Amino acid sequence: MDPMEAIRATFFQECEELLGDLEMGLLSLQDGNGDHETVNAVFRAVHSVKGGAGAFGLEDLVRFAHVFETTLDDVRSGKLAVDPDIVAVLLRAADALTDHVTAAKGGPPVDTVNAALIVSDLQQFTGVEALMEPADDGDDISFVPQMLALDLDETPQAILTPDNDWTIRFKPAAALYRNANDAILLIRELDRLGTTRVVVDQEVVPSLPDKVVTEPVLTWSVQLCADAAIGESQIRDVFEFVQGDCELHVFAGSVGAEEVASFDDPVLASPNAVGAESPEQLLDRLMREANVAAETETAAPTHRPVQPLAQSDVTSVTGNRPEALVQTTIRVDLERVDRLIDLVGELVINQAMLAQRVVEAGLARSSTIALGLDDLEQLTREIQDSVMAIRAQPVKSVFQRMPRLVREVAAATGKKVRLVTEGEGTEVDKTVIERLSDPITHMIRNAIDHGLESPDRRVAAGKAEEGTVRLSAQHRSGRIVIEVADDGRGIDRERVRAIAVDRGIVAADAILSDEEVDNLIFAPGFSTAEAISDISGRGVGMDVVKRSIQALGGRIVITSRPGEGSVFTLSLPLTLAVLDGMVVSVGDHTLVVPINVIVESLQPKAIDVRRLGPEGTVLAVRGSHVPLIDVAPSLGWASGNEGPAGGVTLLVESELGGLAALRVDAIQGQRQVVIKSLEQNYRQVEGVAAATILGDGRVALILDVDGLIASRKRTTARPLLQAQAS
């Protein structure tokens, strides 16, 4: 890949993080939880996007960000109060900024009409006329040398008018170029604040053929005739990301003798030196200097266009100057991480095979080989845990996309909606993260469109005019559980059933439980929408959502109460690579039960097993009764158990709620197994989550405990419903 393309890709990756921080900061302000630091963080996010965009010549993005930044600067300076009206406009501006970034990355073009309306709204707050006209293809900085007097006893003639004049002098250090910044970009930013004249000292530049330049030697003097609203703080903000990487002085007014004397090096060029090169030659010299300095620097370059090093990247700081810069994070191609995880999986399988060979050879547990294999098993587990931690990411990257979605759908439906998020820091495998966005997006759209009532109907029902959609994530029993809940009308089961009968999904005389009626919305093509629109009705595409979740080894459960709302619960594995399991025997088959769902194992007495209805069986456990499931017949196999209490029973905790008991023939032992997708290699099988390879080379199925329990509930509930109907 072209090095500049790699840097550009890094810039857009960082834009995603910055835009996420911007969104979260503005939402904090909207909720009244923002403080001065929150405002500063929001400002820095926009400023960072603008600075990086300037480095790549993304003028449309820069111009919009500049208007946005100006408003935020007034907010942080106290000129504008944080109230609901301004926060609403800032949120719209954040959405438009995201669109500009997407367009710059090659996505859909920006809605220019909407962007212009937002700019107009921002201008009403600031009272500053924004410059949104198309950028000139020519150079936007005038490097016209100015001949100024060098006699320090005399005050040089002012270049600019004295209305709001400033003199800025700075000398870049090598670190400035090493961190992918550039003096030219800084001067370009100054030029946006008003009219500039730039002078550079060239006498100290050695002849490049005679000497290799390893440190920057140029010192810049910029005289700025700024706009009326510009002060010293706005000028210093231009250099915010290069603090410590350059020597900076800002003076009000034109340059005087006292200010010139405060510099160790001469700044203003002599007439002869200034006239020695044309502006084009000067730019060429500067670029050569920056390239030579970057190539000869021993430290590895850090590709962060116009970005400051994070605090965690600085190991030793004296004043504002970092003495040693060490990156604590690196960017690694995802394919390399995937390859590493595959190799770790193969390592786990080979370790299990070696352990199996030791058992088959009859070696004692105290033998040297057996002890060495125990150490290998522990080391393998540590490697696996470390590698999986590399791929673990917080669900924040998915959650932070949803506030904009809520605003857009709420505006389209004319409803008032408040999004509440919880557990954004919950970590899960990156593969799961990448495939979560579409299902969650669809469920939130449906929750707003068909879950929540209109404001007048909510008021008539005694509810708050503003509806609430809650998006939460948490770890539970070794899995990640994500809930999308609303406080709307709930599922109208009579209407759902009528539509299902009308479309031939179920028979008119079918006896269905509430759970089965709710799950009809997952039937292909099912919809309660009365008219086709851009926003899906509840049920449209929900079969796709269910398949997407099942492809991840997860499941989706609906809980709905008429008039109170609905909760869609997604239960997903934390990782798609390795899990700890209990290897059990069921007939002639070997199965794996995820260890995180097992509460205990027991051998019940016959008196503890009781029948419930024509199909059900329950087990008495310490004063309570739990469903008892014989695994073999549930999977279509012949049971090898003798009597109702035969074999071994595993007491498991279901994601569906409550305890259940699984009856198997025998327990072989605990193993760490590598997950192999059954759906990708074969097809989905009810009650089976995935497959794995055991130490002896055999394939074993991994049980879907929740799937077995759900199937058992359906089987036992149907006869009871039929009895009630008769």
N, C-alpha and C positions, 0 to 999 in steps of 0.2 A: 504493500500500500504506500502511496505517496505520503511522505512525512507530514506535509501540510494537511492532507486529508485525514490522517490519524489525529492530528491536533484539532481539526475541525470536528471530528466525531467526538473527541473528548469534551469539547466545548458544549456540544448539544447534550451530552450525558449530564454535564454539570448544570446545564439549563434546566433539565428535568428536576434535579434536586432543588435548585434555587426557586423554581416556580412552585414546587411543593411547599417549601418554607414560606414563600410569599402567601400562598393560599391559607396555610395554617395560621400565620400571623394575622392576616386580615380577619379570619374567623374569630380569633381571640379578641380582636378589637370589636367585632360585631357583638360578641357575647359580653362585652364590658370587662373582660379579664386582661386586656392588654395594658402594659405599662410603657414607660419611656424606652426601655430596652427592646420591647416588641416593635415599637415604631421604628427604632434604629435598624432592627433586623430586617424589617420589611423594606426600608429604604435601601439597605445594602444589597438585598436580593435584586432589586430593579437596577441598581447601579452596576452590579456585577454583570448582569445580562447585557446591559447597554455597553459596558466596556469591552466585553468579549465580542459583541457584535461589531463594534467599531474596528476591532483587529482584523475582521474578515470582510469589511466593507459592506455590511448588511445595513444599508442606509435607511430603508423603510423601518426596520426594527429599531435602529438607533433613534430615529426621529420620534417614533411613538414612545419609546422608553424615556426619552428626554422630557416629554410633556408629563408623563406619569411621574417621573422622578421629581420634577419641579413641584408638583402638588404635594408629594410626600415630604419634600424638604420643608414646605410651609407647615405641614402637620408637625414634624419633629421640632421645628423652631418655635411652635406655639402660635403661629399666625392663624392657623386653622384649628378649630376644635374638633375632636373626634366625636361625631354624632352619627345617628343612623343614616342620614342622607348622604354624607360624604363617604361613609364606609360602603354603602350600596354602590356608589359610582366607582370606588376603588376596586371593589370585587368585579364589576364589569370590566374595568380596565385590566385587571389581572387576567380575565378570560381572553380579552383581545390580545394581550401580550403573549399569551400561550399560543394563540392563533398565528401571530407574527413569527414566533419561533418555529412552529410547525411548517409554515409556508417557507421559511428560510431553509428548512431541512429538506424541502422538496415535496411537502404535503400540499393539501388544497390551498388555493389562494385565500387571502384575507378578505373578509367582507368589508370593503372600503367604506361603504355607507355607514355601517355600524361603527367602524373605527372613527370616522369623522364625527359622529354623534357623541361618542365617548370623549373625544378630544374637546369638543365644544363644551361638554359638561364639566370637564376638568378645568377649562379656561374660565368658566364662570366662578369657580371657587378661588382660583389664583389671581384672576384679573390680568394675566399675562398673555399676550398674543403669541400663540405657539407657531413655530415655523414648520409647517407640515408639507411644504411644496416639494416636488420631486427633487432629488439630489442632482447636482451638476456632475457630469461625468469627469470634469476636470479636477485638478488638485484643489482641495478646499483650504489649503494653507498657503499663505504668501510668504515665501522665504526671500524677501527683498532685503538685501543687506543695507544697513543704514550707517552712515559715517558719523560717529559721535566723537566728541572731544575726549581724549584720554587724560587730559590734565586733571588730576584729582583735586587740585586746588580750586577748580572752577566747576560750577554746576552745569552739567550737560544740558543742551537744549532739549526740551520735551518733544517727543515725537507725536504724541496724541493730544487731543483736546483735554483740558483739565477737569471735565465734568465728573467722571468716576474712573480716574486713572489708577492703574496698579502696575507695579514692576515685580516680575517673578523671575528668580534666578535659581537654577538648579544644575547640579552636576551628577549624572548617573554613575552608579557603581556597577561593577561587573555582575552583581547579583540581579540587578534590574533586568539585564538582557537574558541572564540564565533562567529567570523565571518567566520567560516568554513575554515580557513587556518591552516597550519601545518608547524612546523619547519622542518620536514623531507622533505616536498615538496620544501621548499626553498633551503635546502642543495642539493637536487637532481638537482635543476636548476643551482646551482653553479658548480656542477660536470660536467655539460654540457659545461662549459667554459674552462675546462682543467682538470688537475689532482688534486684531493683534499685529504687532510688528516683531519679528524675531531676529536676533543677532547672536552669532556664535563665535567663540574664540577659536580660530584655526591655527594660530601660530604655534601652539604646543603640539600639533599633530606632526609626528615624524614622517619622513618619506617612507611609504610602505615597502618599496623594494629594498630599502636599506635596513629596516628594523621591523620585526614582527611585533604588532601591538597586542599585548595580553590584557591590558586594562583600559577602560574607556578614559579618554583624556579631554573630551569636549565639555565645555561649560556653556550653558544656554542662558540668554537673557531675553525675556518676553515682556514687552510693554503692551498692556491690555487696557483698552477703553471699553469698560464693561457696561452692560445694560444697567439701568437704574437700580434694579432690585438685587444686583449681585454684590455680595460682600466678601470679606476675607474667608469666611467659613466655606462658601461655595467654591472659592478658588482652591483652598486646601483639600476639599473633597476630591478634586481631580487627582490628587496625589495620594489618596487614602490607601490605595493598594500597593504603593511602592514606598511606604514609610520604612526607613531603615535601609532602603536600597538606593537612596540618592541624598545629596545635600541640598536642602531647600530653604530659600528665604523669600518672603513675601513682604513687599513694601507698598504703602499707600502713596499714590502720587508718582511723579517722575523721579528718576534716579538722581540722587545727590552725592556729593563727595563723600560724606560720612558713611553712606551705605556701601559705596564702592570700596572704601578702605577696609570694610569689615570682612571682605573676602580674602583668602590667602592667595588665590589665583586671579589673574586679570580676566575680566569677563568680556568687556567690549573690544571688538576687534579693531585693529588699526586700519586706516584707510587702504593701505597697500594690501594688507592681508585679506580684507573683505572683498576687494575688487579682483582678487586673484582667480576666483572660481565663479562660474555661473551657478545659479540655484540648482540646475540639473546635476552639475559636477559635484556640488556640495552634497546633494542627496546620495549620489553614488558613493562618495567617500564615506558617508555615515553608515550606509548599508554594509560596505566592506569592513568597516571597523567593528560593527556589531557582529558580523559573521565570524571574523577572526577571533574576537573575544569569546564567542560561544564555542568555537571549535577547539581553542587551546585551553579552555577551562577544564580542570581535572574532574570536577564534580559532574555527576550525571545531570543532564538537563531535566527540568521539571516542566512538563507541558501543561501549563495552566494559564491560558491566554487572559491577560489583564485580570488576574485573580490573586488575592493575597494568600500566603500560606496560612493554613489553619493553625490555631494555637497548638494543637497536638503535634504539628509538624516541626515545631521549634523546640529544640532540646536545651538550648542555653541562650539566654537573652540578657544583654547588658544595655539598659536604657531601651531605645527602640531598635537597636541593631542586633540581629541574630548572629551569634558567634559560630554556631554550628547548626546547619540545617539538615535534618534527617527525616526522610519520609517514613511515616508509620503505616501508610497504606499504599498499595500498588494496584494497578488495574491489570487483570489477567484475562486473556481470551477465554470465553466460557467453554469452548470446545476442549481446552486443556484441562479444565476442572472436571468436565464430564469424563474425559479419558482417565483421569486420576481416580475418580469414583468407580469407574468400571474395573480398574486394576485392583482397587481395594476389595471390590466384590469378589473378584477371582481369588484374591489372597484369602478371604474368609472361607471360600469353598475349599481351597487347597489345604488350609489349616484343618478344616473339618475332616477332610479325607485322610490326612496324616493321623489324626486322632483315632479315626475309625480303624486304620491299619494297625495301630498300636493295640487297640482292644482285640482285634481279630488275632493278633500274634500272641495274645495271652500274657503280655508284659505286665509286671506288677506296677501299681501306681507309684511305688517308691523308686522305680528304676530311673536311671539317669535320662534315658530317652523320654520317658513319660513326664518327668519333671521339666525337661527342656521344652516339651510340647505345651505344658501348662504356662511356661513363661511366654512362649510364642503366642498362645491364645490371648494372654493379657496384653501383650504388645500389639497384636492385631486389633483388639478392641479399642485400644487407645488411638491407634492410627485411624481407625474407622470413625471414631468420635470426632477427632480433629478435622478430618477431611469433610465430614458432614457439616461441621460448624462453619466451614468456608462457604458453603452454599446457603447457609441459613440467613434469611433476610426478614426484617419486620414487615408485617402486612401494611405498614404505613404507605408504602409505594402504591398500593391499590386503593386504600382508603382515601388518600388525599386527592384522588381524581373524582370522587363522588360529590363533593359540595357543588361543583359547577354543574354536574348532571342534575342535581336536585333543583338548583336555581332555574335551569332551562326548562325542565319538565313542569315545575310549578308555574312558571310564566306561561307555558303553552296551555296548561289546563285551567289557569285562573285560580289556583289554590294557594293557600299559604302553608308553607311546609318548613319545618325545622329539622335539620339533620343532627343527630347526636351520635358521635363515634366513641367507642371504648375499646381499649386493648390494642391501640395502633402499634405498640412495641412488641406484640406477640410474634415470635419468629417461626418461620416454616421454610421448608426447602424451596429454593428459587424456582424449580420446575413447577411446583404447586402454585407459587405466587404468579408466575407468568400466565397460568391458565385459569386464574380465579377472576380476572377482571370482567370478562364477558358475562359469566353467570351472575355475578353480583350486580353488574350494571342492569341486566334485564330484570332482575327481581326488584331492584329499587324503582325502576321505571313503572313496573306493574303495581308496586305498593302505592305509589303516588297516584297513578292514573285510575286504578280500580279499587285500591284498598281504602284510600282516604276519601271522605266525603267532601263536597264543596263547602265553603265557609258558612253559607246560610243553613245548609242541612246540619252541619256540626252544631251550630248554635241552637237550632231547633231540637236537636237530640240532647242538649244540655252539656255539650262538650266545648272546649276552647276553640275559637275560630281557627287557630293555627294547628295543623296536624303535625304529628311527630313521627319521623322514621328513625329507627335506632339500628345502627350497624355496629356490631361488637365482635370481638375475637378473644378467645381464651384457650389455654391448654387444659385438656381434661382427659385423664386416663391414657396418656401417651398419644393423644391425637389433638388436632386443632379443631375447635368448634366455632363456626361463624354463624351469627344469627342476623337476619334481616327482619325486623319487626315494625309493625305500624299500629297505630291506635285508631284504625278506621272502622269500617262497617263489618269486617270479617267476611268469610265466604258464605254466600247465599246457597246453601246446599240443595234446596228445592230447585232453584234455577239451574244449578250445575247438573243435577240429575236429569232434569227435563231436557237440557241441551244434549247431554250424552245419549239419552234415549232417542231423541230426534235425529241424531247423526249416526245412529246404529252402533255406538260404542258399547252400550250395555243393553240387555234385554229389558223390556218394559216391566216384566215381572221379577226382575233380579232383586234379591234382598242384599242390601249393602249396609255396612257399618258407616258411621260418620267418617272414620279414617279412610275407608275405601272411596267414599264420595269425594272427599277432599283430594285424594290422589288421582281422581279423574282428570284434573287439570293438567296432568302430565301426559295425557293421551295425545298422540300425534294429531295435529290439526284442531285440537279443542280450543275454543275461545268463547268468552262471554262478551266480547266487544260487540256493540251494536252497530258500529260503523268502522270502516277502515280508516286509520289515521297514521301519522308518523310515530305515534306512541302506541306500543303494543298493549292490547287488552290483557287482563290477567288470563294466563293460559296459553297465549300465542307464543310459540317457541319454547314453552316450558319443558317439552319433551327433549329439546336440544339441551336445555340447562341440566336436566336430569342425566342425560347421557354424558355430558361433559364432566359432571361430578363423579359419576360411576367410573369413567375412564381414569380418574385419579385415585381409584380405590376408595372412594367416599360414598356417602349416601345423603339424601335430603329428606327431611321429615317436616310435615306441616302440622301446626297446632293453631286452630282457629276457634274463636268464640264470637258468635253473632253479636254485632253491636259493640264489640270491644276491640277487635282487631285480629291480626294474624301474625304468626311467627314462622319463618322458614329457617330451619336449622340445618346447616351443612356440617357434616362430620368428615374430616379428611385426615389421612396419615401425615405425620410430620415430615416424613421422608419417603421417597419412592425407591430407596436403594436397599436398606438393610433393616431387619427388625429382630428382636429377641422373641423366641417362641418356645412353646412346650410341644415336643414331638410326641404324638399319641398314635395308638393303633386302633383302627376301626375295621373289624373284619380282616380282609386281606390287604387293606390299604393303610398307608401312613399319612397322617395329617399333621398340620402345624397350627396350634392355637396361639394367637398373639399373647405374650406373657403379660402385657399391661392390662388385659381385661380379666385375668384370673385372680379371684379373691382367695380361694383355697381349694384344696382337693380333699375328697372324703369318700368313704364307702358306707352308704346308708344301709339301714336295716329295712327289711321288707315292710315292717309296720309303718315306716316313715313315708312310703310311697302310696299315694291315693289317687283314685280316678276322679276326673272332673268332666262330667258330660260324656258323650259318646266318643270323643276324640282326644280329650285332654288328660294330662297326668301332672300332678303337683308333688313336690317334695317338702316335707316338714323339716325346717331348719331352725332350731332354737326358738320355737314358739311362733314362727311365721311360715307361710307356704309360698313357694316359688315355683314357676313353671319348670317342668322337667322335660327335656328334649332328648330323645334317643337319636344321636347323630346319624347312625347308619341308615335307618329308614327315611330320615329327612333328606338324605342325599340319593335315595333310591337304591340303597344296598341292603343286603340281608343282614340282620342283626346277629352278632355272635354272642350276645348276652344271654345268660340263663336266668330267667326270672326278671321281674321289674327292678330288683335291686342289684343285678349283676354288674360286673365290671367296676369301673372307677367313675366317679362323678366329679366334674369340675364346676365349682360355683363361680359364675362370671357376672361382671357388672356391665350392663348394656347401656349404650348411648341413648337408647330409646327410653331409658328410665327404669330403675329397679333392678333386681337380681334375677338370674335364671340359672338353671343347672343343665349341664351338658353331660350326657352319659356316653362314655367311650369304653373300649375293651381294656386298654392298658396304657400306662405312661412309660415312654422310652427315656425321656430326659429332656433337659433344657438345652437349646442350641441357638446360636446366632446364625440367621439364614439370610441369603440374598434374595430379594424380591424380583420375580420375573413376571411381567404382565401376561395374564392369561388371555385377556381380551384382544391384545395386539397380535398374539401368536395363534389364538384359536377363536374363542367367542366368549361372551359373558355367560357365566353359569351361576344360577341362584344359590346362595349359600357359600360360594367360593370367591375369595377376594383376589387371589393371585396364586402363583406356584413358586417352587424353589427347588434347588438341587441339593440333595443330602450328601453327607460325606462318603457314602458308598456308591454315589453316582445315580441313585434313583431320584425320580421326580416325585415331590410331595406337594399336595395342595394346601394352601393356607386358608383356613376357615374365615368366612365372613360372619362373625358371631351375631352382629345386629341383623344381618339378612336372615339367618336361621330363626332368630326370635320373632322377627316381623312375619315370616312365613308361618310360623307356628300360631301366632295370634290370629292370622287370617283363617287358618284351618279350623281352629277351635271356636272362633266367633260365628262362623257361618251357620253351623247347626243350631246354635242358640238363637240367632236371628230368625231362622226358619221356624223354630218352635214358637217364638213370640208372634210371628206373623200368622201362624195357624191357630 
